[in-house]
């Protein structure tokens, strides 16, 4: 069985466990249908989480190398996603993650921290799918 992944961002330490097969498959199909195969390149990249996070972080400076990936990702979010559907999947992706030893309260914890939400989502997805997306998370 895959060990949980620890992810630290600022003062917060997140513990990411593994999903059941049903949830894993459902979210993978949604991701593929929504973002296409291009989303795989984000997870194969060492700085993929940073790239995704820059899209949602007002203070972040986007470099030339990141801009094409971020532009494509942003376009797909705007063009293809229903806001309520995206919110639902963001919540599902983060469900079960522990923060600083306790349960994660999605609405309270990420209030005013949308960038951190997306960094966490990246790491959760990398943990769940790293074994076949080429991510660097530990494998079974």
C-alpha positions, 0 to 999 in steps of 0.5 A: 500500500502507498504511504501517505504524502506530506506536503508543506506550504507556509505554516501548513503541513498536509497529509495526503492519503490514497483514494479508493479505486472508484473515486480515483477512476471517476476523477481521472475520467473527469480530468481527462475529459475536461483538460484532455491529455495535455494535463498529463504534462503538468504532472510530469513536470517537476515545477508543475505545482508551481506553474498551476499555483501561479495562475491563482496567486496574485503576487506570483510573477509568471516567467516566459517558460510558464506562461504557455502552460498557464495560458492553456490551463486557464483557457481550458478552465474558462472555456470548459468548466461549469463553476459549480462542477469545478467547485464540486471536484475541487472539494472532492479532490481535497476531501480526506486530506489532513492539515496540521493534524486535523480535518481540513475545513475546505471553505474556512481553510482556503478563504483568501488562499485560492493559490494554496488550494490549487497547489494542494490539489496538484499534490493530491493528484500527483499522489493519486496518479503518480504511478502512471503519470510519471510523477515523482511521488512514491510508488507502490 
